């Protein structure tokens, strides 16, 4: 395992409840990383997915933080990044998508493309991330396959290429037909699961199909599949890797239909590590120098040890344990003595890693999201922004003696990108900024569970924030002096204008044309 071509680093994107977490678990099961789906039990409670470890995720049954899971199969190392599907977590999801080379888009067969799916797809399109589509839950009643394919083609402006086809759906479901290899995957047992029963055929016109499927099933399969093959695009590897075509697989993650085909498709078609955008020039995976960037910082993955792990996407070179790398943040080399490979909460020391791998670096606030690490400190990766918050709140501390713990907690979570913290120029009330409502719930849950700080939130006198800058420092100083009651600093000391509404942002921007009001800031 010494070449980048052995790596497949991918994310799974979907709307909540499309079955993404179930699919993640089944991929790990088929990849040999776990031996029983849902095998981890916490204090005897109901089984839950390996990738959802945070307390609020277990309570609500949704993924709210990105997990990394690594497994190997047939000589390929798969690095799977499980992204939050909830609409309030677009910021953390966006940063995770900067660290992958391809994505799997999961769609519920009954619901089709939902708003969050489309939003995440647009993020992938911005970076030309190639996408494989998995239409899930075909064992339940759902929309006609042609309707789903046309919706993907029309709404996302993609060519679609069906690679498998369902033989009926819901109560009429009889299996999944592989259009590439002419295999039929059949359900077995009372629960109608896929237990490995596969029949091989010479093609759709093979008379032996009638020995396996009902007369109606054979007729439906031939009619629909032949029309699908003729009516949609042929598979083109270059078009897929350019982000213009999506191969489509039908299946049921819960019943294990189509999971095997999906892993094989990622191994066969998904791109190995790609060049990453950087200054002064993009960094290719074949570059001998070790480089990488931090796309996520997670504190307290193990609450007993108060740890902080920086997730680094390795972009080039062969990383070896103990080597010194220089972060762009402060320019002082750090020795990486205990790099970690992840399996959700389980970890093992990484003696070496290759481009495309995700490694964890334990640290105490040294590394932050957006930092570049390199051997020579002569490169900086680009494209990991902060987003202007859409909700601002003041934090109410219920026990005034815990001010120090609150400050520590808010700094930790600002480092992770869960929230942003603004320190007003006038007044002592810290203001929390988040992109979505759920992040506020995560904030309060983690303050209580991890830092033992009881706090509440109250409305802030502001509605949104913009980073301000100007070519002429005197212009910026003048603006800040005249608007001091609305000025704050972010955690890095950058000036921020706090506004009561989006209208006020526009009004003030018109009055000060030489000042730039930015809704994003590159980390």
N, C-alpha and C positions, 0 to 999 in steps of 0.2 A: 504494500500500500504506500507507494512513494510518489505517485503522480497526481496532479490535479484532476486528470480525466477519470479517476476512480471515485470522485466526489459528486454527490447530488445534494445541493443545499436548497430546500424548498419550503414554502409556507402553505398552510391551508387557510383559505379565506371563505367566509360564508356569512349569511344572515344568522342571527340566533335561532336555534331550534331546527336548523337544517340537517343536523346530525354530524357536525364537524368533530366534536369531541369523541363521539362513538367511532367515527372513521379513523381518527388519530389512534385510538386504542387498538383497533383492528389492524392497522398498518404495523403497529409494534408487535402484535401477536403473530401476524404472518411473517414479519421480519425476524422472528425468533427472539425478540427483546424481552417479551414476557411469555408466560406459559399458560395463563388463564386470564381471559378478559375480566377486568374489574377485580383482579386478585388482591388488591391492597384494601384492607379494611382499617378504618381509623376508630379505635376504641369500640369496636364491635358494631359500629353504625352500618347503614346500608352501603353496599359497594359503590365506589365512585371511580371516575377515570384517573389514571395516573397523573395526567397533566394538570389537573385542577387541585392545587394544594392549599391555596389561600382560604382562610376561614369563610370569607364572604362568598367565595366561589362555591364552596361546599353547601352553604346555606341556600343559595339561590340557583344553583345548578347551571351557572354560566361561567365562561372563562373571562377573567378580567385582567389577566397579566400574561405576557408571552412566556411560554416555556420552550425549552430546547430539549430535544430527544435525539440521540444518536443510535443507529443500529446498522448492522452489516448483513448483506445478503448477496450471494453469488458473486463475491469479489468486489462489490460496490459498497461504499460507505454512504449511508443516507443521513443527512442532518435535517431533521424535521423541526421547523419552528411553528409552534401552535400559537396562532394570533387571537387576540380578543375579537369576538364577533359582534359584541354589543356596540350600538351606534355611538355611545358616549366615549368609546376608546379609539377614535380614529388617530389620535396623536401617537400613542404607543404602537398601534398597528402600523402606522406609516413608517415609523423608525425601524420596525422589524422587517418590513418589506424592502428596506434599503440593503438588508444583509442577505437576501436570497437571490438565487439565479433563476428560479421558476416558481410557479404557484399551482395549486390545485383548487379550483373553484367548485364548492359544493352547493348544489341547488336541490331544494325540496321538490319532488315530482308533483306534489299537489299544489304548491304555491308559485313555482317558477321563480323568476328573478325578482328579488325584493330590494327595497331602497338601499339597505346597507351593502348588499352584494354589489350593486352597481357602483356605489361610492368606492368600495375597495378595489373594484376592477379599474376604475379611473386612476387610482394611485398606481396600480401595476402598469397601466398604459403609459403613464408619465415616464416610467423608467424602462419601457419596452420589455417588461417581464413576460415571458411566454407562459400560457395558461392551458392546463388540461382541465376539462370540465367533467365532473362526476355528478350525474343526476341520481339522487338518492331516494330511497323509500319506494321503489317501484313495486314492492310486494304489497303496498297499500293502494287504495284507490287514488288515482292521480289524473293529471291532465294528459291528453294524447301526446305521444312522443313527438309527432311532427309539430304540434303547437309549441312544445317546449324548445325544440331546435330552432324554429322560426323566431321565437322570442329572443333567444341568445343571439342569433344572426342579426336581427333588426335592432334590438335595443343596444347591443354592444358593438355593432358594426364589425362583426367578425365573420370570416368564413367558418362553417362548422363541418366537421367530418365525423359521422357516427362510426365508432370502432366496434361497438357491441349493440345488441338490440334486444329489448324485452319481449318475451313471448307472452303477451297479455299483461295486464296490471291488476293489482288488487286481488279480488276473488278469482279472476281468470288467469292469474300469474302461473306460468308453467316452467319458467326458467329464463336464462340469458343466453343468447346466441352470439358467439364471437365471429364477427364478419370478416376478420383478417385470417384467422386460423381454422374457420369452419368447425368450431367446437360448440357443444351445447352443455351449459352448466345447469344441472337439474336439482330441484329441491327434494329433500328427504325427511322422513319422520313426521310426527304430529305437528311440530313447530315449523315445518316447511323451510328448514335451513339448508344452506349449502354445506354439505359434509364431504365434498371432494368427488362427487359422482359427475363424471364428464363423458360425453359420447362424442366420438370423432366422425365427421361426415365428409363426403367429397364435395359438397356444395349445397346450396339451398334447394336444388332440384333432386337431391339424393332421395330415392323412394324409402330408404330406411328411416327417415324422419317420422313416417307414419307409425313405426313400431314403438316410438317413444312418446310422441305428443298426441293429443286428441286431434280428431279430424279438423275441428274448428281452429285449434292452435296451429296446425301445419299450414292451413290456408291463410290464416292471419299473418303468420311469420313470413311466408313467401311473398305475399302481396305487399306488406309494409316494408320488409327489408330490401326487396328488389327496387322498390320505389325510392327508398332512402339512399341506396348505393348509387342509383342513377341521378337522383335529384340534388345531391349535395356534393361538395368538393371532394376530390381525392386527397388522401393525406400527402402533405408536402412538408418534409422536415425543415426546410429553410423558411417556409412561410410561418410554420409554428414557432421556430426559434426567434423570428423577427416580431412575433406578437400579432401576426395578421390572421392566423388560423388556429382554431382550438379543436383538438380531437375530443370526442365526447364518449364517455363510458356510462352505461346505465348499470345500476346495481342497488344493493341494500346493505349498508354497513352493518346494521344490526343482525341480519341473517347471513352476513359474510359473502354475499354475491358481489362479484366485480372487484373485490379488494386485491386479489392476486393479479388480475389484469392491470390494475392501476399501478401497482409496484413495478411490474414488468415494463409498463409504458414509461414511467419516470426513469427507470434504468436505461431503457433503449433510446428514448427520444429527448428527454430533458437535457439541457446543456450542462456541461461541467462548469467549474468556476469561470466567470467572465471578467474582462477588464473592468476596473472600478474607477469612476470619475474622481479626479484628484488634481491638485495644483502642485507643480507646474505642468504635469501631463498625466493622463490616465495610467494606472498601474496594472500591468498584465500579470496573470498568475505565474507565468514562467520567469518573472524577474527574480534573480537569486537573493535579493535583499528581503529580509523579513519585514513585512508591513501589515497593519491591520487597523481597524477602527472600532471604537466602543459604540454600540448601538443601543445598549440597555444597561442600567445599573439596578440591581435588586438587593434591597436590604432585608435581613431577617428571614431568608429562606428557611433557616433553621433558627427559630426564636430562642432556643436554649443557648445559642452561641453568639447572638448579636452580630452575625456576619454581614459583610457587604461584598457582593460579587459583581464585577464588571464583565459583561458579555462582550467578547471581542470576535469579530469576523476576521479571520486570517485571509489576507488578500494575495500575498506573494511570499516566496521563500519557504524554507523548512524550519519551523519553530522547534527549538529543543528546550527542555526544562532547565531552568537556571540561567538562561541567557538574559542579557540586559537590553531593555528597549526604552526609548525616550518618548514620553508623551508630549504632545504639542502644548498641553496646558501650562507646564512650568519648565520644560526643557531639562529637567534633571533625570538622568537614567534611573530606571528601577529594575531590580533583578526579579524575574518571575520564577519563584522557587516552587510554588504549589499550583500550577495550572490545572484546571479541572475540565474533564469531559462530562457532559450531563446526561442523565437519564431522569428527567423530571426532578424529583428531590434526591435521587440517588446520584452519587458522583464517584469518579475514580480519577486518580492522578494521570495526567497526560505527559508521557515522556517526550513525545514529539507530536506535531500536528502539521497539516498541509493546507494549501490554499483551499478555501471553501469550508474548512472546519470552524466550528464555534467553540472557543475555549473560555472558561471562566477564570478570572484573575481576582483572588481575594485581595481586598485593599481597604484602607480606612479613610475614605474620602479623597484619595489621591487622584483617582480616575473618574471622569465624568462623561456623560453621553456626548458624543461628537468628537471626543479626543482621538487623534491619530497616534498610533504607536509604531515606531520604526527604529531600525538599527542606527541610521545616520541622521535622523531628525531633519531630512531635507524634502519631505513630502507632507501634504495635508489633504485628507479625503474631504470631499464636499458633498452637500446635499442632505444634511440632517438638520432640519429647521426646528425652531420652537414656533408654536402657533399662538396667535393672540387669544387670550382666554375669552370665552363667551359668557362665563358666569363669574362674578366676583363676590366674595363673602368675607366678613370679619370673623375671626375665631374668638369664641368666648371660653375662657378657661374657668372651669368650675372650682378648681383649687389653686388659688394664687401662688402657693408655695411651689408649684410645678412649672413655673415659667421657663426655667432652664431646660427641663425635659421637653417642653413644647417646642422651644427653639431648635433643639437637636432633632426632634422628630420632623419638623417642617423642613429643615435643611436637608435631612436624609431624603425625604420624599420629593423635594425639589430637584435633588441630584438625580433621582430615578426618573423624573419626568411625570410623576403621578400628578403633581400640582406645581404651580408657580407661586412664589412668594414675593410680594411687593412691600417695600418699606417706605411709607409716605415721608415726604420732606417735612411736613408739619403734622404733628400728632404721633402717638405711640402705638396705635392699633395696626397690627400687621394685617395685610389683605391677602387672601388666598384667591388665586385665579385657576379655573379649570376649563377644559374644553366641553365637558358634558356633565350632566347631573349625577350620573353614577359615580364619577370620581369623588364627589363630596361624600357619598356613602362609604366608599373605600377608605377615604381619609379618616373619617370618624371611627370606622371599624378597626383600622390599623392603629390609630392612636390608643384605642382602648386595649386591643389584644396584644400589641407588641411593645408599647411604651408605657402602659398603665396610666394614661393621661385621659381624664374625663373632660370632654370639651363639647361645646355646641357651636352652632353657626348663626350669625345674624346678618341681615341684609347690609351690604356696603352702600355708601352713597354714590357709587359708580357702577356702570353697566359693562364697560369694555375697556381695553387698554391698547395702546400703540407704542412701539419703540420709536423714539425720536432721534434724529440726527440731522446734521447740516454740513455742507462743504465749508462754510465759514464758522469757526467756533464762536465768534462773537454773536452771530445770529442765534445760535442755539442757547448761549448764555442769556441773551436778552429775552428769548421766548420763555425760558425756565423761570427767570426772575419775575416776569409778568404773570405767570400762571402757577406760582409756587403752591397754591392750595390744591392743585390737581396733579402735582408732580410726585413721582416716587422713583425708587431705584429697585432694579431686580437683584437677584442673588449675586450677580456678577458686577453690580455697581452701574449697569447701563441705565440711562435716563428713560423713564416711562411716563407717558401722558395718560392719566386716568380720565375717562369721559363718562358722562351720564347717559349717553346714547350714541348710536351710530350717526345720527344726524349731527350731534355736536362735533364728532370727529371731522365730518365733512365741512362743517361751518368753520372750525378752527383752522383746518388745512387750507381753506380758501383765503383766510386772513393772513396766513404765514406761508406764502408760496415757496420760500427758500428753506423751509423746514420739511424734512421727509417724515411721514407718519407710516411706519411699517407694521403690517399685520403678521409678518413672520420675521424671525431673526435666525440667521445661520449660526449653529452652535460652534 
